[in-house]
């Protein structure tokens, strides 16, 4: 169960005044620390704002980055599973990763909105809920 989200850094830059035509979102899990049943996931959320009518002519207009940690209280068994998966693959178990991604989409969208507006960007709000599934090369978002 996610108990807290701490943000340690928010950064935004606007490179050009061109019209924004697209946004790309990315969430990186930077590090995972497990102590008994406490799980601490370091993250970097990035929203890249682009111009251009198609991917081939896309050009970055600017970027919003939020860095922080998600803290969670899990059963000892789940915490051990999270730790062993992270240590072995540098990824998180699907169910846990899905929960983290969805809460970060909401939290970073909400927290990043005022910063985005202050430099003329639209709110960094991913539209759909993430649904992960195990794939041939690890996990994939569908």
N, C-alpha and C positions, 0 to 999 in steps of 0.2 A: 504494500500500500504506500503510495507516494505521500510523504509527510511535509515536504518543503521544497521550494525552488529558490535558490540563491543566484542572483545575477551579480557578477563581479565587474563586467565591462560591457558597455554599449558604444558602438562606433558606427558612424554613417558618413558617407562622402558622396557628393554629386559631382561627377566628372564633366558633364555637359548639360546644357539646358534643352536637349532634344526631347521630343515626346517619348514617353514610356509606352512601349507596345507589349511588353512581356515581363514576367517575373519568374525567376527560377529559385527554388528553395532547396536548401541542403541542411541536414543535421548530422554533425559528426559526433561520435562518442569518443572523447579524447582519452579518458582514463576511467577505470572502474576500481573502486576500493571497497572491499567487503570486510566488515568487522563484526563477527558473530552474526546477528540477524539484521544489521544495518548495512545498506548498500548506498554508495555515493558515486554517482555517474557524472563525470565532467563532460560538458557538451559545448559545441560551437554551433549556433544557428546562423545561417547566412541567407539573406534575400538579395539576389542580384537583379537589378533593374536594367532592362535592355530596350533598345530601339530597333527598328527594322521590321519588315513585313514577313520575313521568313527566317528560319534558322541560319541559312547561308549568308544573309546580310545583317545578322544580329550584331549589335555593338553595345558594349556595356555603357550605361548611362551613369550608374552608381551602385553602391552596395551598402547594406545594413548588416552589421554583425553583432550578435549577442553571445557573450561567453558566461558560463556559470556552472552550477551543479544542481542535480536533482537528487534529493535524499529520500530514501525509501526504507520502510520497515517490512521485512519479509520473514517467512518461516525459515527456520535454520536450514531445512532441506532446499528450499528455493534459493536462499542466499548462497549455499554451497554450489548449486547448479549454475547460478549466475557467475560465480567466481571461476569455476572450472571451465565454463564455456569461454569466458573472457580470456583466461590464461592460455587456453589452447588455440583459440581462433581470432581473438581480438574482436569479437562480436558478442551480442547478447542473445539469450534465448528469445525465440519469436514472440511469445506472449508478452514477456516483459518489455522487449524493444518496442512493440506496438503501443503499449501503454505509455512509455516514455515519449515516443514520437508524437502521439496525439496530445498529450498534455503540453509538450513544448510547442507544438503548432499553435495551440490556444494561447498559452502564456506569452510566448515571444511575439505573437501577432498583437496581443493586447498591449504589452509593454513597449513594443517597437512603434506603435501607431503614432504617438506624440513626437517621437524622434523623426520618424519618416515625414510627417506633415511639416515639421520645422524646416526641412530642406526641399520641400516641394514634391515629395513622393506620395504615392497612395499607400494605404495601410498594408503591411505585409501579412495578409491573411490568406493562408492556404484554404482552398475551397472545400476539399473533401477530407474525410477521415481516412487515415492510413490503415491499410489492411495488408499485413505481411504474410508471406507463405514461404516455406522452405523450397529452394530451387536447386538446380544442378550445381551452380557455383556459389552456394551459400543461400542467403535470404534475399528476397526481392520484394519491392513494393508493388502492389497491384491495385 
